[in-house]
Amino acid sequence: MWSDQEIGFWKEYLQAHHGLDGELERLDGEFDLNIAVRVDGRLDAVLKVMRVGCGSGLVGMQVEALDHLAATMPDLPVPRVIRRHDGAAAAAVTDLSGDERIAWVISAIDGLPLGAMRPHPAALVHEIGHTLGRMTAGLEGFDHAALTRDFKWHPLQPHWAFTEVFEILDEDIKSLINKYFQIFEKDIESELLNLEYQTIHCDGNDYNLSSARRWTARPLPG
């Protein structure tokens, strides 16, 4: 539940440490608490309160990746890290439940989540590919210790899914997936591991992308 007490707590935090004073709105999030900060009705920033137990290295990696993109691709439509008054990008905060959580703030990119927009015109799909490609280019040379971890969506770590195929009830689909798992292990994995690779975003899904509310020549704000 999103209580008045929680809203007040995080409003005070934002005012004290970031000088942000606005209306707060809870956003969707799979693991973390994401809070929109609206100033005079305009989406101004997003407060990210990480899940309990989230390591500082994971947040540090995201901060450094965004800083890296700001330096290599300054016109790329991605958020910027908004640092605290003390210069820190993030801080450990004890919430109203007594749990310590890492909080950090990024600039907001207004628009509609791609998943809430229909249809997806060809020009928009092209722009998504173009933008994600530029992001990959901008991340060239970026490295961080937290990139090496167990991560379900890592292209080199699909093995966790091999043991979950039994959940699929359709035997034809299950057989097809098992076939491609076998092809991966026999013919692809060893070659894949020998290739050079770099950091990529890897999760450009419908709710990590936003589209302009009004159609423009370049419709992908972030």
C-alpha positions as CSV (number, residue, x, y, z in Angstrom):
1,M,0.0,0.0,0.0
2,W,1.1,3.6,-0.7
3,S,0.2,5.4,2.5
4,D,0.2,9.1,3.3
5,Q,3.0,8.4,5.8
6,E,5.2,6.9,3.1
7,I,4.4,9.9,0.8
8,G,5.3,12.3,3.5
9,F,8.5,10.4,4.4
10,W,9.9,10.4,0.8
11,K,8.7,14.0,0.2
12,E,10.8,15.1,3.2
13,Y,13.8,13.1,1.9
14,L,13.6,14.7,-1.5
15,Q,13.3,18.2,-0.1
16,A,16.2,17.7,2.4
17,H,18.7,16.0,0.1
18,H,17.8,17.0,-3.5
19,G,15.9,20.3,-3.1
20,L,13.0,18.7,-5.0
21,D,9.5,19.7,-3.9
22,G,6.6,18.2,-5.8
23,E,3.7,15.8,-5.9
24,L,4.7,12.1,-5.6
25,E,3.2,9.3,-7.6
26,R,4.0,5.7,-7.3
27,L,5.1,4.0,-10.6
28,D,5.2,0.4,-11.6
29,G,8.2,-1.6,-10.6
30,E,9.0,-5.3,-10.5
31,F,11.3,-5.3,-7.5
32,D,11.9,-1.7,-6.5
33,L,9.8,1.3,-5.4
34,N,9.8,3.9,-8.2
35,I,8.3,7.3,-7.4
36,A,7.5,10.0,-10.0
37,V,8.1,13.6,-8.8
38,R,5.8,16.1,-10.5
39,V,6.5,19.8,-10.2
40,D,3.7,22.1,-11.4
41,G,2.2,19.1,-13.1
42,R,5.3,18.3,-15.0
43,L,7.2,15.0,-14.6
44,D,10.5,16.3,-13.2
45,A,12.4,13.4,-11.7
46,V,12.1,9.8,-10.5
47,L,13.1,8.6,-7.0
48,K,14.3,5.0,-7.1
49,V,14.2,3.2,-3.7
50,M,15.8,-0.2,-4.2
51,R,14.5,-3.4,-2.8
52,V,15.7,-4.5,0.6
53,G,19.0,-6.3,0.3
54,C,20.0,-4.7,-3.0
55,G,23.8,-4.3,-3.0
56,S,25.4,-0.9,-3.4
57,G,27.5,-2.3,-6.3
58,L,24.4,-2.8,-8.5
59,V,23.3,0.8,-8.0
60,G,26.8,2.1,-8.4
61,M,27.0,0.2,-11.7
62,Q,23.8,1.8,-13.0
63,V,25.0,5.3,-11.9
64,E,28.3,4.9,-13.6
65,A,26.7,3.5,-16.8
66,L,24.4,6.6,-17.0
67,D,27.4,8.9,-16.3
68,H,29.3,7.0,-19.0
69,L,26.5,7.6,-21.5
70,A,26.2,11.2,-20.6
71,A,29.9,11.6,-21.5
72,T,29.9,9.5,-24.7
73,M,26.4,10.1,-26.1
74,P,25.2,13.4,-24.5
75,D,22.2,13.6,-26.8
76,L,20.9,10.1,-26.1
77,P,17.4,10.2,-24.6
78,V,18.3,8.5,-21.3
79,P,17.9,9.8,-17.7
80,R,20.7,11.7,-15.9
81,V,21.7,11.0,-12.3
82,I,20.6,13.8,-10.0
83,R,23.1,13.9,-7.1
84,R,22.3,14.8,-3.5
85,H,23.4,18.1,-2.0
86,D,26.4,16.3,-0.5
87,G,27.5,15.2,-4.0
88,A,26.6,11.5,-3.5
89,A,24.7,9.7,-6.2
90,A,22.9,7.4,-3.8
91,A,22.5,6.9,-0.1
92,A,21.3,4.2,2.3
93,V,18.0,5.3,3.9
94,T,16.1,3.6,6.7
95,D,12.5,3.6,5.7
96,L,9.3,3.6,7.8
97,S,9.5,-0.1,8.2
98,G,13.0,0.1,9.6
99,D,14.5,-1.5,6.5
100,E,17.7,0.0,5.0
101,R,17.3,0.7,1.3
102,I,19.4,2.5,-1.2
103,A,17.7,5.6,-2.7
104,W,18.8,7.6,-5.7
105,V,17.2,10.0,-8.1
106,I,17.3,10.3,-11.9
107,S,15.9,12.9,-14.3
108,A,12.5,12.0,-15.8
109,I,11.7,11.6,-19.5
110,D,8.1,12.3,-20.1
111,G,6.0,10.1,-22.4
112,L,3.9,7.0,-22.6
113,P,5.3,3.6,-21.8
114,L,5.6,1.8,-25.1
115,G,3.3,-1.0,-23.7
116,A,0.5,1.6,-23.2
117,M,0.7,2.8,-26.8
118,R,-1.0,1.2,-29.8
119,P,-0.3,0.8,-32.6
120,H,3.5,0.7,-32.9
121,P,4.2,2.4,-36.3
122,A,7.1,1.2,-38.4
123,A,8.9,4.5,-37.9
124,L,8.7,4.1,-34.1
125,V,10.0,0.5,-34.3
126,H,12.9,1.8,-36.4
127,E,13.6,4.6,-34.0
128,I,13.7,2.1,-31.1
129,G,16.3,0.0,-32.9
130,H,18.3,3.1,-33.8
131,T,18.3,4.4,-30.3
132,L,19.2,1.1,-28.6
133,G,22.0,0.7,-31.2
134,R,23.4,4.1,-30.3
135,M,23.2,3.2,-26.6
136,T,25.2,0.0,-27.3
137,A,27.8,2.1,-29.1
138,G,27.8,4.6,-26.2
139,L,28.5,1.8,-23.7
140,E,31.6,0.6,-25.5
141,G,34.5,0.5,-23.1
142,F,32.2,0.6,-20.0
143,D,33.0,-2.0,-17.3
144,H,32.1,-2.5,-13.7
145,A,32.5,-5.4,-11.2
146,A,28.7,-5.6,-10.7
147,L,28.3,-6.6,-14.4
148,T,29.6,-10.1,-13.5
149,R,26.8,-11.6,-11.6
150,D,24.0,-14.2,-11.9
151,F,21.4,-12.4,-14.1
152,K,18.5,-14.1,-15.8
153,W,18.5,-11.9,-18.9
154,H,22.2,-12.2,-19.5
155,P,22.6,-13.5,-23.1
156,L,25.4,-15.8,-21.9
157,Q,23.4,-17.2,-19.0
158,P,20.2,-18.8,-20.4
159,H,20.8,-22.1,-18.5
160,W,18.3,-21.4,-15.7
161,A,15.5,-21.6,-18.2
162,F,16.5,-25.1,-19.3
163,T,15.1,-26.6,-16.0
164,E,11.9,-24.6,-16.2
165,V,10.6,-26.1,-19.5
166,F,8.5,-28.6,-17.6
167,E,6.1,-25.7,-16.7
168,I,5.0,-25.5,-20.3
169,L,1.9,-27.6,-20.8
170,D,1.9,-27.7,-24.6
171,E,4.0,-30.6,-25.6
172,D,4.7,-29.4,-29.1
173,I,6.0,-26.1,-27.8
174,K,8.0,-27.8,-25.1
175,S,9.6,-30.1,-27.6
176,L,10.5,-27.2,-29.9
177,I,12.1,-25.2,-27.1
178,N,14.1,-28.3,-25.9
179,K,15.3,-28.7,-29.5
180,Y,16.7,-25.2,-29.5
181,F,18.2,-25.6,-26.1
182,Q,20.1,-28.6,-27.4
183,I,21.2,-26.6,-30.5
184,F,22.5,-23.9,-28.2
185,E,24.5,-26.2,-26.0
186,K,25.9,-28.3,-28.9
187,D,26.6,-25.8,-31.6
188,I,26.3,-22.2,-30.2
189,E,27.5,-21.8,-26.6
190,S,31.2,-22.6,-27.1
191,E,31.4,-20.2,-30.1
192,L,29.5,-17.5,-28.3
193,L,31.8,-17.6,-25.3
194,N,34.8,-17.1,-27.6
195,L,33.5,-13.9,-29.1
196,E,34.4,-10.5,-27.9
197,Y,31.6,-8.8,-26.1
198,Q,30.8,-5.6,-24.3
199,T,28.2,-4.1,-22.0
200,I,24.7,-3.7,-23.5
201,H,21.4,-2.5,-22.0
202,C,19.7,-5.9,-22.7
203,D,16.2,-5.1,-21.5
204,G,14.6,-2.7,-23.9
205,N,11.1,-4.0,-23.1
206,D,7.8,-2.2,-23.5
207,Y,7.9,-0.7,-20.0
208,N,11.6,0.4,-20.2
209,L,10.9,2.6,-23.2
210,S,8.7,5.6,-23.5
211,S,7.1,7.1,-26.6
212,A,6.2,10.8,-27.3
213,R,2.6,11.6,-26.4
214,R,2.3,13.4,-29.7
215,W,3.6,12.1,-32.9
216,T,6.9,13.7,-34.1
217,A,9.6,12.8,-36.6
218,R,11.6,11.4,-33.7
219,P,9.0,9.8,-31.5
220,L,11.1,8.1,-28.9
221,P,12.0,10.4,-26.0
222,G,13.5,7.7,-23.8
